[in-house]
Amino acid sequence: MVGPPLAAGELNRPLVGESERVLIALCQRCYRIPYAMCCVSIDEIDSLAPKRDEDSTEGKIDKISVLLSLIEGIKDVPNLMILCATNRLHMMDEAFLRRMSGKFFVGRPSSDARIAILKTIPDCALEPEILDRLSVATTNFSGAAVRALTRGITVKCIATRRSKEDYKVNYIEALEMVDRTAQQYQIFFGCETLPRLLLRNLRIKMLITNFDSCGK
């Protein structure tokens, strides 16, 4: 049995002892079906099991203690699997990390994965041959950044088609949107974004081509 994904913030309750009660109640459900493997997924687990120090409040320590008791502790639930996600591993409680039987690094999407996300853009919004070039421009983008870009391109096309029926986002416009997304998500190569460098090179090539045409 797989439960719905949870955010750690949903388990952080303002009343003293409430968070611990919710955690125990959640795991107690597994005892009702001992013949089935249960799975709970918790996102941003670092806010639920942060590193303990001298300044840690009693409530924070109690939550971590209850969580540890449910994972290979005195209240261990044998048929419960807990999947956690975080992008701040250095802020996690060390005892909690030791009890995690497996740790997996999920990196940024590959070129093929980025193309798969970009293909969700409607054909009427973008020329298909631009997708491969955009997969290069979105190098080092996270999945969230690529999805934000696809939404931006789709919305721009829909909005512009109200006045221009056959409008499609061209490569330069797409690169400008990729550049804005890169700045929003702070994806830089040195002090520049990759799409900005590609735009600069493209404009230089266009100037050279126009200059050669004028010379002839």
C-alpha positions as CSV (number, residue, x, y, z in Angstrom):
1,M,0.0,0.0,0.0
2,V,1.4,3.4,-1.0
3,G,0.2,6.5,0.8
4,P,-0.2,9.9,-0.8
5,P,3.1,12.0,-1.0
6,L,3.6,14.2,2.0
7,A,5.5,17.4,2.6
8,A,7.4,17.6,5.8
9,G,5.6,20.9,6.6
10,E,2.3,19.0,6.8
11,L,3.7,17.0,9.7
12,N,4.9,20.1,11.6
13,R,2.1,21.1,13.8
14,P,2.0,24.2,16.1
15,L,0.6,22.4,19.2
16,V,3.1,20.7,21.5
17,G,3.1,16.9,20.9
18,E,0.8,17.1,17.9
19,S,3.5,16.4,15.3
20,E,4.6,13.3,17.3
21,R,1.0,12.1,17.5
22,V,0.5,12.4,13.8
23,L,3.7,10.5,13.0
24,I,2.8,7.7,15.3
25,A,-0.8,7.5,14.0
26,L,0.5,7.4,10.5
27,C,2.8,4.5,11.1
28,Q,0.2,2.7,13.3
29,R,-1.9,2.2,10.2
30,C,0.7,-0.3,9.0
31,Y,0.0,-2.6,11.9
32,R,-3.6,-3.1,10.7
33,I,-2.3,-4.7,7.5
34,P,0.8,-6.6,8.5
35,Y,0.5,-8.8,5.3
36,A,1.1,-5.8,3.0
37,M,4.2,-3.6,2.5
38,C,3.4,0.0,3.2
39,C,5.3,3.0,1.8
40,V,5.2,6.7,2.9
41,S,6.9,9.4,0.9
42,I,8.0,12.6,2.6
43,D,9.4,15.6,0.7
44,E,11.7,18.2,2.3
45,I,12.5,15.8,5.1
46,D,15.2,18.2,6.3
47,S,12.5,20.4,8.0
48,L,11.3,17.4,9.9
49,A,14.6,15.9,10.9
50,P,17.1,18.8,11.1
51,K,20.5,18.6,12.6
52,R,20.4,18.8,16.4
53,D,22.6,21.2,18.3
54,E,22.7,23.1,21.6
55,D,20.1,25.6,20.4
56,S,17.6,23.0,19.3
57,T,14.2,23.3,21.0
58,E,12.6,20.5,23.0
59,G,9.8,20.2,20.4
60,K,12.3,19.7,17.6
61,I,14.2,17.0,19.5
62,D,11.0,15.2,20.4
63,K,10.0,15.0,16.8
64,I,13.3,13.5,15.7
65,S,13.2,11.1,18.7
66,V,9.8,9.8,17.7
67,L,10.9,9.5,14.0
68,L,14.0,7.5,15.0
69,S,12.0,5.2,17.2
70,L,9.8,4.3,14.2
71,I,12.8,3.6,12.0
72,E,14.7,0.6,13.5
73,G,13.9,1.8,17.0
74,I,11.7,0.5,19.8
75,K,8.6,1.2,17.8
76,D,10.0,-0.1,14.5
77,V,7.3,-0.9,11.9
78,P,8.7,-3.9,9.9
79,N,6.3,-3.6,7.0
80,L,6.8,0.2,6.5
81,M,9.2,1.7,4.0
82,I,9.8,5.5,4.3
83,L,11.1,7.3,1.2
84,C,12.4,10.8,1.8
85,A,13.7,13.6,-0.4
86,T,15.8,16.7,0.3
87,N,18.2,19.0,-1.4
88,R,19.9,20.0,1.9
89,L,21.6,16.8,3.0
90,H,24.1,18.8,5.1
91,M,21.4,20.1,7.3
92,M,20.0,16.6,8.2
93,D,20.3,14.9,11.6
94,E,23.2,12.5,11.5
95,A,21.4,9.7,13.5
96,F,18.5,9.9,11.1
97,L,20.8,9.6,8.1
98,R,22.5,6.6,9.6
99,R,19.2,4.8,9.8
100,M,18.4,5.4,6.1
101,S,19.4,2.1,4.5
102,G,19.9,3.6,1.1
103,K,20.8,7.0,-0.2
104,F,20.5,7.9,-3.8
105,F,21.6,11.0,-5.6
106,V,19.1,12.3,-8.2
107,G,21.0,14.6,-10.6
108,R,19.7,17.0,-13.2
109,P,17.9,15.6,-16.2
110,S,19.9,14.4,-19.2
111,S,19.5,15.8,-22.7
112,D,17.0,13.1,-23.6
113,A,15.0,13.8,-20.4
114,R,14.9,17.5,-21.2
115,I,13.7,16.8,-24.7
116,A,11.0,14.6,-23.3
117,I,9.8,17.4,-21.1
118,L,10.1,20.0,-23.9
119,K,7.9,17.7,-26.1
120,T,5.0,18.6,-23.9
121,I,4.9,22.0,-25.6
122,P,2.1,21.8,-28.3
123,D,3.3,21.5,-31.9
124,C,1.3,24.6,-32.7
125,A,3.4,26.7,-30.3
126,L,6.9,25.7,-31.4
127,E,8.6,24.3,-34.5
128,P,9.7,20.6,-33.8
129,E,13.2,21.2,-35.1
130,I,13.8,23.8,-32.4
131,L,13.5,21.2,-29.6
132,D,17.0,19.7,-30.2
133,R,18.5,23.2,-30.1
134,L,16.6,24.1,-26.9
135,S,17.8,20.9,-25.3
136,V,21.4,22.3,-25.7
137,A,20.3,25.7,-24.4
138,T,18.8,24.1,-21.3
139,T,22.0,22.3,-20.3
140,N,22.3,22.0,-16.5
141,F,18.6,23.0,-16.0
142,S,16.6,21.2,-13.3
143,G,13.4,19.4,-14.2
144,A,11.5,22.2,-12.5
145,A,13.2,24.9,-14.6
146,V,12.5,23.0,-17.9
147,R,8.9,22.6,-16.9
148,A,8.6,26.3,-16.1
149,L,10.1,27.0,-19.6
150,T,7.5,24.8,-21.3
151,R,4.7,26.5,-19.5
152,G,6.1,29.9,-20.4
153,I,6.4,29.1,-24.1
154,T,2.9,27.6,-24.2
155,V,1.3,30.6,-22.5
156,K,3.2,33.1,-24.7
157,C,1.9,31.3,-27.8
158,I,-1.7,31.2,-26.6
159,A,-1.6,34.8,-25.6
160,T,-0.1,36.0,-28.9
161,R,-2.4,33.9,-31.1
162,R,-5.3,36.1,-30.0
163,S,-4.0,38.7,-32.4
164,K,-1.8,36.5,-34.7
165,E,-3.5,33.2,-35.6
166,D,-0.5,31.5,-37.1
167,Y,2.0,32.6,-34.5
168,K,4.8,30.3,-33.4
169,V,7.6,31.0,-31.0
170,N,10.8,31.3,-33.1
171,Y,14.3,30.3,-32.0
172,I,15.4,33.7,-30.8
173,E,12.3,34.3,-28.8
174,A,12.7,30.8,-27.3
175,L,16.3,31.6,-26.3
176,E,15.3,34.8,-24.7
177,M,12.7,32.9,-22.6
178,V,15.3,30.2,-21.7
179,D,17.6,33.1,-20.6
180,R,15.0,34.5,-18.3
181,T,14.3,31.1,-16.9
182,A,18.0,30.5,-16.3
183,Q,18.3,33.8,-14.4
184,Q,15.2,33.0,-12.4
185,Y,16.6,29.6,-11.3
186,Q,20.2,31.0,-11.1
187,I,21.7,28.7,-13.6
188,F,24.9,30.4,-14.7
189,F,28.1,29.5,-16.6
190,G,30.5,31.8,-14.9
191,C,28.8,35.2,-14.9
192,E,26.7,34.5,-17.9
193,T,23.8,32.1,-18.7
194,L,24.3,29.6,-21.6
195,P,21.3,30.9,-23.6
196,R,22.6,34.4,-23.4
197,L,25.9,33.2,-24.8
198,L,24.1,31.4,-27.6
199,L,22.0,34.5,-28.3
200,R,25.2,36.6,-28.6
201,N,26.8,34.1,-31.0
202,L,23.7,33.9,-33.1
203,R,23.4,37.7,-33.4
204,I,27.1,37.9,-34.3
205,K,26.6,35.4,-37.1
206,M,23.6,37.3,-38.4
207,L,25.6,40.5,-38.4
208,I,28.4,38.8,-40.4
209,T,25.9,37.3,-42.8
210,N,24.3,40.8,-43.4
211,F,27.7,42.4,-43.8
212,D,28.8,39.8,-46.4
213,S,25.5,40.3,-48.2
214,C,26.0,44.1,-48.3
215,G,29.6,43.6,-49.6
216,K,28.4,41.6,-52.5
